[in-house]
Amino acid sequence: MKLTRYTKFTGDLSSSVDLEDLLQALSDFLLDSGFQDPYSPFQNADDSMESLREAIRQALESGELLDEKAQEQFEKLDAAQVEELIDKIIQRMKDESYLNAEEPAEGQGAAGEGNDTDAKFEVTDKGMDFLGYKALRDLLGPIGKSSLGRHDTRHEAAGVETNGSSKLYEFGDSLNLDIPATLNSVFAREGPPDGSGILNLEYSDLQVQQADYQSSCATVVLLDCSHSMILYGEDRFTPAKRVAMALAHLIRTQYPGDSIDLVLFHDSAEHIPISQLPRVKVGPHYTNTREGLRVAQRVLRGSGKDMKQIVMITDGKPSALTLDDGRIYKNAFGLDPIVIAETLEEVSRCKRAGIMINTFMLANEFQLIQFVQKMSAMCRGKAYFTTPQTLGNYLLMDFMSRRSKQVN
């Protein structure tokens, strides 16, 4: 539910702009993936202050940020006053730590003076966290989930939240005694009470209630940033970024014992901090799935978690391979027998390491479906053939429902 904040109006329009609403309006601009949408208001956007100023100007002119009275006041401003208003809004965003701005070095710009073209900005961790929260709320709204738990497994342990079964007490267990089971053990050994009020309780009689053992999980989001993610007139990369941000926010807030990492794959692959996700754009052309899996395994090996999984978001066939000497073998047509064989061998290594791979495929070619289904069967993972519009629902529903299922 949206909250309305009431403050004393001072006549300064910049204070009438809700920064959270502004960030939401600028989300497409802040998460730019390199896709040139002819219908997008943010054309030729980059991380310069001038682009940010233009994006804020368009958001203000849309009439969706200000109330009716403030909007009328905004429309009466001349060009210089609008620029001053935008300056104040940007300063508020900096003061409230939604973004950082890097000023140009002295002497840069026209006539030896710095300008907004040289100045850069970046979204802060707070800004990214807010965008992740908004994305998660938008995605969970249609699903109808209001509260989320922790990771349940088939294993049992002595704890506080019981599941109805008992076990003999062992040193180190939580002393959550199952009183009826303990007394039954005493009576079975000693017979019924003799009326003295004294029970001969032995160590072997102690029974404790069991709880579901809840494990921590390490997740690597394996994100395809090859050029196909923005080809064919559709931006598949920005929705994938939004879902990854929502998943990161979900794990951070609901599963604090878990970890989440981000691995990008294209001609090669690299592990980057999740905080860099908003600034990621599509990279080189090819899809080196095998190298992405190799990097993801290295990250998961160092996690120290009981459960390990890879969430792969892609739209293309494996079309590249890193050779032993470091060279990149490429085949633009995809499904090259050499590339496929090496990729499936890497999937087998994931299976032997106990790593589950769930694949979210944004394409539905017949040969691609066969390859993904084979890969999923090898590692006992799941394959979802979805679209950028439904990707978030599928991924989050799978992530949460799998918490109540067996994970080895």
C-alpha positions as a printed NumPy array, in Angstrom:
array([[  0.   ,   0.   ,   0.   ],
       [  1.379,   3.364,  -0.99 ],
       [  1.995,   5.771,   1.866],
       [  1.362,   9.495,   1.474],
       [  3.836,  11.799,   3.176],
       [  2.615,  15.205,   4.357],
       [  5.123,  18.015,   4.83 ],
       [  4.85 ,  21.749,   5.26 ],
       [  4.695,  23.353,   1.825],
       [  7.298,  26.079,   1.461],
       [  6.653,  26.984,  -2.157],
       [  9.698,  24.955,  -3.3  ],
       [  8.539,  22.529,  -5.986],
       [ 11.56 ,  20.27 ,  -5.448],
       [ 10.157,  19.277,  -2.041],
       [  6.877,  18.261,  -3.69 ],
       [  8.589,  15.502,  -5.702],
       [  8.534,  12.097,  -3.999],
       [ 11.994,  10.674,  -4.729],
       [ 10.755,   7.097,  -4.565],
       [  8.116,   7.839,  -7.217],
       [ 10.81 ,   9.567,  -9.262],
       [ 13.138,   6.553,  -9.045],
       [ 10.294,   4.31 , -10.128],
       [  9.597,   6.581, -13.102],
       [ 13.31 ,   6.55 , -14.001],
       [ 13.769,   2.791, -13.587],
       [ 13.958,   2.117, -17.339],
       [ 16.561,   4.859, -17.657],
       [ 18.6  ,   3.696, -14.638],
       [ 18.543,   0.055, -15.792],
       [ 19.415,   0.827, -19.41 ],
       [ 20.67 ,  -2.321, -21.145],
       [ 21.815,  -0.838, -24.462],
       [ 18.57 ,  -1.602, -26.295],
       [ 17.439,   1.21 , -28.603],
       [ 13.659,   1.221, -28.339],
       [ 12.176,   3.721, -30.83 ],
       [  9.168,   4.158, -28.515],
       [ 11.167,   4.706, -25.331],
       [ 11.373,   8.278, -23.986],
       [ 14.992,   7.635, -22.995],
       [ 16.843,   7.56 , -26.281],
       [ 20.655,   7.56 , -26.472],
       [ 20.797,   7.468, -22.668],
       [ 24.105,   7.047, -20.876],
       [ 25.452,   7.629, -17.378],
       [ 26.134,  11.327, -17.885],
       [ 24.533,  14.014, -15.73 ],
       [ 23.072,  15.606, -18.857],
       [ 21.187,  12.38 , -19.65 ],
       [ 19.955,  12.241, -16.057],
       [ 18.736,  15.818, -16.236],
       [ 16.86 ,  15.103, -19.46 ],
       [ 15.262,  11.976, -17.957],
       [ 14.074,  13.942, -14.899],
       [ 12.713,  16.684, -17.155],
       [ 10.663,  14.147, -19.117],
       [  9.383,  12.572, -15.902],
       [  8.248,  15.974, -14.615],
       [  6.566,  16.83 , -17.89 ],
       [  4.64 ,  13.545, -17.86 ],
       [  2.372,  14.946, -15.13 ],
       [  2.555,  11.754, -13.041],
       [  4.942,  12.948, -10.301],
       [  3.262,  16.108,  -9.023],
       [ -0.224,  16.717,  -7.719],
       [ -2.579,  18.936,  -9.707],
       [ -1.659,  22.195,  -7.952],
       [  2.087,  21.565,  -8.115],
       [  1.822,  20.506, -11.769],
       [  0.136,  23.788, -12.638],
       [  2.932,  25.639, -10.869],
       [  5.55 ,  23.607, -12.765],
       [  3.984,  24.425, -16.123],
       [  4.327,  28.158, -15.385],
       [  8.113,  27.914, -14.923],
       [ 10.406,  29.241, -17.629],
       [ 13.375,  27.247, -18.937],
       [ 15.86 ,  28.664, -16.409],
       [ 13.548,  27.904, -13.485],
       [ 13.03 ,  24.339, -14.708],
       [ 16.804,  23.826, -14.811],
       [ 17.086,  25.192, -11.276],
       [ 14.323,  22.813, -10.13 ],
       [ 16.108,  19.848, -11.688],
       [ 19.347,  20.868,  -9.956],
       [ 17.558,  20.867,  -6.601],
       [ 15.991,  17.458,  -7.254],
       [ 19.358,  15.963,  -8.174],
       [ 20.863,  17.453,  -5.026],
       [ 18.083,  15.847,  -2.96 ],
       [ 18.801,  12.478,  -4.603],
       [ 22.471,  12.867,  -3.69 ],
       [ 21.71 ,  14.035,  -0.134],
       [ 19.424,  11.046,   0.445],
       [ 22.043,   8.658,  -1.026],
       [ 20.041,   7.434,  -4.01 ],
       [ 22.867,   8.268,  -6.392],
       [ 26.472,   9.381,  -6.474],
       [ 27.664,  12.031,  -8.896],
       [ 31.209,  12.312, -10.17 ],
       [ 32.123,  15.865, -11.061],
       [ 34.302,  16.461, -14.174],
       [ 37.958,  17.184, -13.691],
       [ 38.963,  20.831, -13.778],
       [ 39.708,  22.029, -17.293],
       [ 37.445,  19.538, -19.04 ],
       [ 34.569,  20.553, -21.262],
       [ 34.069,  23.401, -23.661],
       [ 36.226,  26.486, -23.21 ],
       [ 38.179,  24.731, -20.473],
       [ 35.182,  24.446, -18.133],
       [ 33.484,  21.308, -16.868],
       [ 29.99 ,  20.499, -18.1  ],
       [ 27.279,  17.92 , -17.517],
       [ 28.459,  15.838, -20.47 ],
       [ 31.69 ,  15.068, -18.618],
       [ 30.064,  14.53 , -15.198],
       [ 28.915,  10.965, -14.463],
       [ 26.495,   9.465, -11.977],
       [ 25.853,   6.009, -10.589],
       [ 23.018,   4.401,  -8.625],
       [ 23.999,   3.727,  -5.006],
       [ 23.364,   0.493,  -3.115],
       [ 20.381,   2.211,  -1.473],
       [ 18.971,   3.161,  -4.867],
       [ 19.48 ,  -0.342,  -6.211],
       [ 17.901,  -1.849,  -3.102],
       [ 14.835,   0.333,  -3.602],
       [ 14.547,  -0.682,  -7.27 ],
       [ 14.903,  -4.324,  -6.222],
       [ 12.145,  -3.899,  -3.647],
       [  9.859,  -2.262,  -6.217],
       [ 10.559,  -5.03 ,  -8.733],
       [  9.916,  -7.708,  -6.11 ],
       [  6.65 ,  -6.078,  -5.005],
       [  5.437,  -5.795,  -8.597],
       [  6.329,  -9.416,  -9.32 ],
       [  4.868, -10.884,  -6.124],
       [  1.653,  -8.88 ,  -6.383],
       [  0.074, -11.091,  -9.067],
       [  1.305, -14.232,  -7.279],
       [ -0.413, -13.238,  -4.039],
       [  2.476, -14.036,  -1.706],
       [  2.487, -11.943,   1.444],
       [  5.027, -13.702,   3.634],
       [  8.006, -15.892,   2.919],
       [  9.808, -18.407,   5.093],
       [ 13.191, -20.037,   5.142],
       [ 14.572, -23.028,   3.224],
       [ 12.992, -26.32 ,   4.319],
       [ 14.648, -29.656,   3.579],
       [ 13.734, -33.338,   4.137],
       [ 16.229, -33.552,   7.033],
       [ 15.229, -33.205,  10.671],
       [ 16.943, -31.629,  13.675],
       [ 16.169, -30.835,  17.296],
       [ 14.756, -27.354,  17.438],
       [ 11.918, -25.147,  18.58 ],
       [  9.456, -25.419,  15.7  ],
       [  8.31 , -29.036,  15.941],
       [  6.944, -31.299,  13.263],
       [  5.316, -33.903,  15.562],
       [  8.089, -36.541,  15.674],
       [ 10.625, -37.272,  18.413],
       [ 14.115, -38.709,  18.752],
       [ 16.498, -39.813,  21.474],
       [ 18.388, -36.911,  22.939],
       [ 21.985, -36.609,  21.767],
       [ 24.617, -34.311,  23.166],
       [ 24.376, -30.957,  21.362],
       [ 20.628, -31.149,  20.66 ],
       [ 18.369, -28.337,  21.794],
       [ 16.774, -29.569,  25.029],
       [ 13.237, -29.255,  23.659],
       [ 11.887, -32.22 ,  25.642],
       [  9.005, -34.285,  24.362],
       [  7.476, -34.871,  27.805],
       [  4.915, -37.603,  26.853],
       [  7.521, -39.62 ,  24.923],
       [ 10.05 , -39.276,  27.757],
       [  7.516, -40.428,  30.396],
       [  6.402, -43.332,  28.219],
       [ 10.024, -44.475,  28.068],
       [ 10.3  , -44.344,  31.859],
       [  7.013, -46.231,  32.398],
       [  7.937, -48.873,  29.832],
       [ 11.151, -49.568,  31.742],
       [ 10.05 , -49.041,  35.374],
       [  6.372, -49.878,  35.193],
       [  3.478, -47.65 ,  36.323],
       [  4.06 , -45.001,  39.044],
       [  4.115, -46.355,  42.617],
       [  2.558, -43.259,  44.17 ],
       [  5.776, -41.962,  45.74 ],
       [  6.014, -39.111,  43.236],
       [  9.58 , -40.147,  42.343],
       [ 10.574, -41.183,  38.816],
       [ 13.807, -42.971,  38.006],
       [ 14.741, -40.905,  34.918],
       [ 17.754, -42.105,  32.976],
       [ 19.71 , -40.471,  30.149],
       [ 18.37 , -43.   ,  27.649],
       [ 14.794, -41.952,  28.45 ],
       [ 15.205, -38.404,  27.208],
       [ 13.271, -37.711,  24.015],
       [ 13.367, -34.382,  22.178],
       [ 10.908, -33.002,  19.665],
       [ 12.18 , -32.668,  16.158],
       [ 11.971, -29.678,  13.836],
       [ 12.547, -29.409,  10.119],
       [ 16.205, -28.787,   9.485],
       [ 16.523, -25.511,   7.627],
       [ 19.551, -25.009,   5.486],
       [ 21.376, -22.08 ,   3.944],
       [ 21.633, -21.812,   0.193],
       [ 24.133, -20.239,  -2.195],
       [ 22.634, -18.952,  -5.43 ],
       [ 24.459, -17.802,  -8.546],
       [ 22.425, -15.912, -11.116],
       [ 24.007, -16.814, -14.449],
       [ 22.888, -13.999, -16.737],
       [ 23.294, -14.101, -20.5  ],
       [ 24.445, -10.694, -21.758],
       [ 25.236, -11.72 , -25.33 ],
       [ 24.016,  -9.442, -28.098],
       [ 20.97 , -11.611, -28.857],
       [ 19.363, -10.383, -25.623],
       [ 18.532,  -7.063, -27.329],
       [ 18.109,  -8.228, -30.915],
       [ 14.989,  -8.941, -32.974],
       [ 13.176,  -5.804, -31.812],
       [ 12.813,  -6.924, -28.186],
       [ 14.663,  -5.991, -25.008],
       [ 15.052,  -9.216, -23.042],
       [ 17.956,  -7.988, -20.946],
       [ 16.285,  -5.241, -18.889],
       [ 13.501,  -7.577, -17.619],
       [ 16.199, -10.132, -16.74 ],
       [ 18.08 ,  -7.467, -14.765],
       [ 14.905,  -6.501, -12.92 ],
       [ 14.233, -10.11 , -11.948],
       [ 17.825, -10.583, -10.751],
       [ 17.511,  -7.438,  -8.617],
       [ 14.204,  -8.65 ,  -7.175],
       [ 15.728, -12.035,  -6.365],
       [ 18.686, -10.35 ,  -4.662],
       [ 16.306,  -8.249,  -2.545],
       [ 14.217, -11.313,  -1.673],
       [ 17.264, -13.276,  -0.512],
       [ 18.729, -10.369,   1.441],
       [ 15.514,  -9.619,   3.336],
       [ 13.869, -13.052,   3.719],
       [ 16.818, -15.468,   3.718],
       [ 19.608, -13.578,   5.515],
       [ 21.745, -16.715,   5.875],
       [ 21.9  , -17.183,   2.114],
       [ 24.204, -15.701,  -0.472],
       [ 23.599, -14.52 ,  -4.016],
       [ 26.22 , -13.802,  -6.673],
       [ 26.08 , -12.655, -10.266],
       [ 27.982, -14.192, -13.18 ],
       [ 27.693, -12.724, -16.676],
       [ 28.422, -14.822, -19.746],
       [ 28.91 , -13.814, -23.382],
       [ 32.08 , -14.561, -25.407],
       [ 33.591, -15.379, -22.017],
       [ 32.281, -15.015, -18.43 ],
       [ 33.019, -13.005, -15.305],
       [ 31.882, -12.764, -11.704],
       [ 30.797,  -9.245, -10.741],
       [ 29.335,  -7.777,  -7.522],
       [ 25.546,  -7.819,  -7.469],
       [ 25.673,  -4.083,  -6.705],
       [ 26.991,  -3.495, -10.256],
       [ 23.888,  -5.016, -11.849],
       [ 22.126,  -1.716, -12.765],
       [ 25.139,  -0.634, -14.828],
       [ 25.501,  -3.895, -16.76 ],
       [ 24.811,  -3.727, -20.494],
       [ 24.855,  -6.343, -23.211],
       [ 28.331,  -7.41 , -24.193],
       [ 29.93 ,  -9.287, -27.113],
       [ 27.901, -11.389, -29.496],
       [ 28.423, -15.049, -28.602],
       [ 27.069, -17.302, -25.827],
       [ 29.751, -19.153, -23.853],
       [ 27.477, -21.148, -21.556],
       [ 30.215, -23.554, -20.544],
       [ 32.518, -20.789, -19.278],
       [ 29.615, -19.291, -17.341],
       [ 29.02 , -22.628, -15.621],
       [ 32.72 , -22.939, -14.791],
       [ 32.861, -19.499, -13.176],
       [ 29.598, -20.175, -11.285],
       [ 31.041, -23.412,  -9.878],
       [ 34.126, -21.603,  -8.603],
       [ 31.912, -19.083,  -6.82 ],
       [ 29.729, -21.803,  -5.277],
       [ 32.696, -23.853,  -4.1  ],
       [ 33.813, -20.931,  -1.958],
       [ 30.369, -20.254,  -0.488],
       [ 30.444, -22.875,   2.278],
       [ 26.666, -23.404,   1.984],
       [ 24.795, -26.716,   2.254],
       [ 22.646, -26.068,  -0.793],
       [ 24.003, -24.731,  -4.057],
       [ 22.1  , -23.712,  -7.153],
       [ 22.542, -21.897, -10.445],
       [ 19.692, -19.822, -11.879],
       [ 20.495, -19.366, -15.554],
       [ 18.637, -16.759, -17.628],
       [ 19.381, -16.945, -21.332],
       [ 17.818, -16.753, -24.768],
       [ 20.366, -18.413, -27.004],
       [ 22.126, -21.592, -27.943],
       [ 25.702, -22.162, -26.7  ],
       [ 27.839, -20.738, -29.492],
       [ 31.298, -20.239, -27.953],
       [ 33.874, -22.216, -26.033],
       [ 37.029, -21.226, -24.17 ],
       [ 39.858, -23.523, -25.263],
       [ 42.667, -24.736, -23.005],
       [ 45.076, -22.154, -24.457],
       [ 42.652, -19.298, -23.697],
       [ 41.424, -18.787, -27.257],
       [ 37.674, -18.532, -27.897],
       [ 36.197, -21.049, -30.331],
       [ 33.037, -19.577, -31.902],
       [ 30.249, -20.825, -34.103],
       [ 27.574, -18.227, -34.79 ],
       [ 25.005, -20.859, -35.837],
       [ 24.938, -22.413, -32.361],
       [ 24.534, -26.058, -31.309],
       [ 28.001, -26.866, -32.6  ],
       [ 28.724, -30.528, -31.6  ],
       [ 32.044, -29.569, -29.972],
       [ 30.494, -26.716, -27.986],
       [ 27.476, -28.802, -26.952],
       [ 29.621, -31.752, -25.805],
       [ 31.858, -29.554, -23.643],
       [ 28.866, -27.673, -22.226],
       [ 27.099, -30.895, -21.23 ],
       [ 30.312, -32.164, -19.647],
       [ 30.338, -29.027, -17.507],
       [ 26.713, -29.722, -16.547],
       [ 27.834, -33.202, -15.428],
       [ 30.474, -31.602, -13.195],
       [ 27.774, -29.454, -11.623],
       [ 25.721, -32.568, -10.917],
       [ 28.681, -34.329,  -9.295],
       [ 29.253, -31.244,  -7.126],
       [ 25.611, -31.305,  -5.98 ],
       [ 24.722, -28.098,  -7.835],
       [ 21.215, -27.779,  -9.24 ],
       [ 20.74 , -25.781, -12.449],
       [ 17.371, -24.203, -13.206],
       [ 17.161, -22.644, -16.651],
       [ 14.836, -19.836, -17.679],
       [ 14.85 , -19.749, -21.455],
       [ 13.561, -16.692, -23.312],
       [ 13.331, -18.461, -26.678],
       [ 11.516, -21.567, -27.921],
       [ 13.348, -23.   , -30.94 ],
       [ 12.871, -26.768, -31.231],
       [ 16.567, -27.727, -31.1  ],
       [ 17.144, -25.314, -28.246],
       [ 14.274, -26.877, -26.272],
       [ 15.829, -30.319, -26.721],
       [ 19.218, -29.118, -25.506],
       [ 17.805, -27.366, -22.427],
       [ 15.638, -30.345, -21.491],
       [ 18.645, -32.647, -21.733],
       [ 20.734, -30.309, -19.601],
       [ 17.987, -30.044, -16.965],
       [ 17.522, -33.812, -16.834],
       [ 21.238, -34.335, -16.264],
       [ 21.361, -32.123, -13.157],
       [ 17.783, -32.771, -11.936],
       [ 16.949, -29.127, -12.482],
       [ 13.997, -27.481, -14.181],
       [ 13.584, -25.741, -17.5  ],
       [ 11.119, -22.911, -18.02 ],
       [ 10.407, -21.584, -21.501],
       [  9.02 , -18.156, -20.835],
       [  8.977, -14.561, -22.063],
       [ 10.435, -11.312, -20.698],
       [  6.947, -10.411, -19.444],
       [  6.429, -13.626, -17.428],
       [ 10.04 , -14.38 , -16.495],
       [  9.762, -12.81 , -13.028],
       [  6.675, -14.752, -12.018],
       [  8.124, -18.068, -13.131],
       [ 11.49 , -17.502, -11.477],
       [ 10.224, -16.265,  -8.114],
       [  7.483, -18.894,  -7.905],
       [ 10.066, -21.596,  -8.594],
       [ 12.538, -20.154,  -6.093],
       [  9.998, -20.05 ,  -3.268],
       [  8.165, -23.31 ,  -3.967],
       [ 11.458, -25.225,  -4.116],
       [ 12.111, -24.295,  -0.488],
       [  9.544, -26.851,   0.641],
       [ 10.89 , -29.61 ,  -1.57 ],
       [ 13.794, -31.995,  -1.244],
       [ 17.168, -30.533,  -2.127],
       [ 20.224, -32.823,  -2.038]])
